[in-house]
Amino acid sequence: MKIMDREQLGREIYNVSHLTGEFLLRSGKISNEYFDKYQFEAIPHLLKAIANEMAKIIPSNCEVLAALEMGGIPIATALSLETNLPVVFVRKKAKEYGTRRFSEGIDITNKHIVIIEDVVTSGGQIILSAKDLRKLGAIFDRAICVIDREEGGSEKLSEAGLKLVPLFKMSELKEWALVDSNHRPLGCEPNALTS
């Protein structure tokens, strides 16, 4: 695996995740482009490089990573392997059977945690999960994400008393994006994955 600097990583994330075509958005609008975050989360060398870069922005007092369902889970798991910090997996709502827990993993009472998310748009789910995590006794003041879409999430989190620390802002990724008609990261050419 080649070592990438931050800008190269950003380019690869954008190129693999930026899709063109016709897409129905959650808002009901039709768009001719779409950013599919699961594309970069599914490629091992990108996930490893993301974890390597994100490890640099984890506060030194962090005791537990709190992975938000669903996109935060692969990011936090890779980050846990990189930092040796344990992970708690945070559900959107407590399951109605078995343990009936909202968070799975170690006890986070009085632990310094950092919320981990993949992409932040409005910040709404982080705010909801933060309330539940505080009820469990977790101590935190920030969320870390791979990409801030710069659509108001950082401001809403700030109003809720949380600092958003993104690895990348979407404007950076767009600025660095390679003009490449194939939109495939290095090592993921069609035959590279099957040979």
N, C-alpha and C positions, 0 to 999 in steps of 0.2 A: 504494500500500500504506500502510495506516495504521500508525503507530508504536504498539506495545504496551508497557506496563510489564510487569514480571516477573509480577505477579499476573494480569493479563489473558492473558498468554501461557500461564500455567499452567492457567487456566480453559479456554482454547481447546484445549490439548493434551488435557486430561481429557475435554472434551465430545466431541471427535472420536474419541477412542480407547476410551472406555468404552462397551461394547456390552452390551445385555441380550438374553436369550434362553436357550437351553439349549446349553451348551458342554462338551465332553469335555476335561478338563485332562490334562496330561502325567502327573499322578499317578494317573489313572484315575477320578478323581472327576468328578461332574457338577456344574456351577456354573450359576447363573442370571445371572451377569455375567462379563465378560471384558474385559481391557484389551489392545487390539490396537495394539501400538506402531508397526506399519507404517502405520497410518492417519496419524499425525502426521508420519512421515518422508516421506510421499508428497505433502504439500501444500507447494508452494514458499514461500509467505509464512510458514508456520510454521517450515519448515526454516531460512529466512534469519533469522528472529527468534531461533531457538534458537542459531544460530551467533553472532549478535551478542551474545547474553547469555553464551554459553560462552567467547567470546574474552576476557571480563573475568576469567576464573578460570584461564587458561593461565599457568603460571609464566613469569617473564621469561627464564629460562635455557633454555626449550624450543627445540630445534632441529628436531624432527621430531614429527609426530603419528602415532601408531600405531593404525590403525583395525582393530578386531577384526571378523572375518567374522561375521555378515553385517550386523547392525544398526549396527555402528560405522562402516561404510563411508559411507553417505550423510551421517551427522553429521560425520565427519572431513573429507569432501570439501567440504561447505559451510563448515566451520570453516577449512579451508585457503584457500578463496576469501576469507574474511573477514580472516584473519591474514597471508596470504602465506607460511605455513609449509608445507613439503613434507609429503607423506603417505607412509607405508609401509603396505601392505595386508597384514594378518596372517591367515594361514589357520589353521584348526583343526588341520590336519596338512599336511605338505609334499605337494605333488602328486607323482604317481609318473611323470611324463613331463615333457618340455621341460626347464625350468630346475631342476625338482625342489626348488624353494625353499619354505620355510615363510613367508617374508615377501617381498613383491613391491614393488619401488620402489628407492629409493636405499639405499646402504650405511649401516647404523646403528651400525657399530662405533665405540665411544667417543663416540657422540652422545647428548645429553640428549633423551630422548623423554618423551611423555605418552601413556599408553594411553587411547584413546577408545572408549567403549561407549555404547549407547543406553539400555538399562534393565538394572539389576543386581538380581538376586534373591539367589542364593547366593554369587555371586562366583567360582564354580568355574572358569569358562572364563578369566576374567582371571588367576587363579592359574596355570593351566596355560600360558597364553600368555606370562605373565611369565617363567616358567622358560626357555622357548624363546628369548625376546627377550634374556634375560641371557646365554645361551649364544652369541648373536650379538654380544655386546659392548655392548649398549645400556645406558645409564645412566638410571635412573628410580626414583622412590619413590612414584608416585601414579598413580591412574586417575581419569579424569573421565567422568561419565556425565550423561545428561539426567535420568534418574529413578532414585532408589534406592527400591526397593519396600519397604525396611525389613523384610526377611525374613532377616536375619543376614549378608548379604553384606559389609557394612561391617566387621563384627567379624571375619569370616574373612579378609578382606583385611588387616586390621590385624595379625592373627596371622602373616600371611605377609610382614609388613614393608612393606605398601603402604597408603597413605592413599587412601580413596575420597572424592572431591569431587563431590557431585551438584549439578546445577543446581536440581533439585527433589527433595523427598522425597514419596513417595506420600501421606502424611498431609496435606501442604500442598495437594496437588492436590484431594484429596477435600474438604478444608475450603473451598476456593475454588470448587468445582464449582457451576456454575449449574444450577438446577432448570429443565431445558429438555427437553421431551418429544421434540424432534427430534434432539437431540444432534448438531448440525451447527455448525461454526465459521462465523464471518462470512465471506462470500464463497464459501461452498461449498454454498449452497442448491442443490437439484436443477437448476434452470434456469440458475444462475449459471455452472456449469461447461460447459454446452453452448451458451450464447449468445455 
